[in-house]
Amino acid sequence: MGSARYDRIGCNYSQFRRTEPTWAAQINAALGSAATVLNVGAGTGSYEAVGRDLIALEPSRVMIDQRSAEASPCVQGVAEGLPFADDAFDATMGVLTMHHWPDREAGLREVARVAPRHVYTVYETTPAHQLWLIDYFPEVRTLPMERAAPDAALIDEVLRVIDEQVLWVPRDCVEGFAAASWARPHDYLDPDMQDAISLFALSEPEVRRRGTEQLAADLDSGLWDEKYGHLAELDEGDFGYRMVVAERR
Ligand SMILES: C[S@@+](CC[C@H](N)C(=O)[O-])C[C@H]1O[C@@H](n2cnc3c(N)ncnc32)[C@H](O)[C@@H]1O
């Protein structure tokens, strides 16, 4: 169950996972004129748009306990069984949460029940898996959530997708999601930083050890620079993250 997962892997989430302002601006614009918003899988409180009446929903007590006193009010629960009345909100949103939902279809039906408009960030695994990081940890491609990552097409099976935008990852991205440090490879050597990324946290310790040692060796020898140093010239990258805007059918 999703809640158990983040009770297990979410202990240091708020230390490394912060609001990336470019993403927050994009999400906020997509929410349009929605005055009341439900943030599903809200975690520790990133991306909670100010100036709106926002309720957070989060299954994991470990995540809820890391929310600041200023964060929006939070209800413990899961997407698949929202404890809210029909049409209780103008919009729902969710950031990097849907791939953790055990039953995406049930969750999407529930969000459609409580609001007419929806803004979710997801990722396309094909471009995501082209990131150089995956060369060091190829086994992550076989994690269940990677083999069946939700995308716009899946969302469109239940909701009506009206827009899909690339979420570019700036070279100085302040978030700590999997691709955030694409231009700062040494970051990935930090085991605490890895713990805050589900791709690593859900991988076998041996997979993490082997990949981290290889990355350290390649950074040390200059091989990483030889193979991937050209990336350092980019200001931002597309690593498969997408913002999907949808309406109730
Ligand atoms: C990667 S974190 C993202 C947290 C937050 N949205 C953010 O961007 O910082 C994924 C979150 O989804 C939550 N989650 C997992 N399964 C869920 C479910 N079935 N319903 C709602 N949230 C779920 C997890 O507990 C976790 O807090």
The ligand as an SDF file (V2000), in Angstrom:
LIG
                    3D

 27 29  0  0  0  0  0  0  0  0999 V2000
    7.2910   11.3700   -4.4190 C   0  0  0  0  0  0  0  0  0  0  0  0
    6.1910   11.7510   -3.1280 S   0  0  0  0  0  0  0  0  0  0  0  0
    5.5600   13.3410   -3.6730 C   0  0  0  0  0  0  0  0  0  0  0  0
    5.0600   14.1800   -2.5260 C   0  0  0  0  0  0  0  0  0  0  0  0
    4.6030   15.5810   -2.9380 C   0  0  0  0  0  0  0  0  0  0  0  0
    3.5370   15.5390   -3.8920 N   0  0  0  0  0  0  0  0  0  0  0  0
    5.7750   16.3760   -3.4630 C   0  0  0  0  0  0  0  0  0  0  0  0
    5.7930   16.6670   -4.6610 O   0  0  0  0  0  0  0  0  0  0  0  0
    6.6620   16.6880   -2.6840 O   0  0  0  0  0  0  0  0  0  0  0  0
    4.8280   10.6710   -3.4240 C   0  0  0  0  0  0  0  0  0  0  0  0
    3.7160   10.8010   -2.4080 C   0  0  0  0  0  0  0  0  0  0  0  0
    2.5800   10.0610   -2.8380 O   0  0  0  0  0  0  0  0  0  0  0  0
    1.9900    9.4810   -1.6780 C   0  0  0  0  0  0  0  0  0  0  0  0
    1.1410    8.3290   -2.0370 N   0  0  0  0  0  0  0  0  0  0  0  0
    1.5010    7.0420   -2.2190 C   0  0  0  0  0  0  0  0  0  0  0  0
    0.4410    6.2830   -2.4790 N   0  0  0  0  0  0  0  0  0  0  0  0
   -0.6350    7.0990   -2.4880 C   0  0  0  0  0  0  0  0  0  0  0  0
   -2.0330    6.9060   -2.7070 C   0  0  0  0  0  0  0  0  0  0  0  0
   -2.5370    5.6930   -2.9710 N   0  0  0  0  0  0  0  0  0  0  0  0
   -2.8610    7.9760   -2.6170 N   0  0  0  0  0  0  0  0  0  0  0  0
   -2.3580    9.2040   -2.3540 C   0  0  0  0  0  0  0  0  0  0  0  0
   -1.0310    9.4440   -2.1400 N   0  0  0  0  0  0  0  0  0  0  0  0
   -0.1870    8.4150   -2.2160 C   0  0  0  0  0  0  0  0  0  0  0  0
    3.1990    9.0650   -0.8510 C   0  0  0  0  0  0  0  0  0  0  0  0
    2.8590    8.7800    0.4950 O   0  0  0  0  0  0  0  0  0  0  0  0
    4.1150   10.2610   -1.0420 C   0  0  0  0  0  0  0  0  0  0  0  0
    3.9270   11.2430   -0.0760 O   0  0  0  0  0  0  0  0  0  0  0  0
  1  2  1  0
  2  3  1  0
  2 10  1  0
  3  4  1  0
  4  5  1  0
  5  6  1  0
  5  7  1  0
  7  8  2  0
  7  9  1  0
 10 11  1  0
 11 12  1  0
 11 26  1  0
 12 13  1  0
 13 14  1  0
 13 24  1  0
 14 15  1  0
 14 23  1  0
 15 16  2  0
 16 17  1  0
 17 18  1  0
 17 23  2  0
 18 19  1  0
 18 20  2  0
 20 21  1  0
 21 22  2  0
 22 23  1  0
 24 25  1  0
 24 26  1  0
 26 27  1  0
M  CHG  2   2   1   9  -1
M  END
$$$$
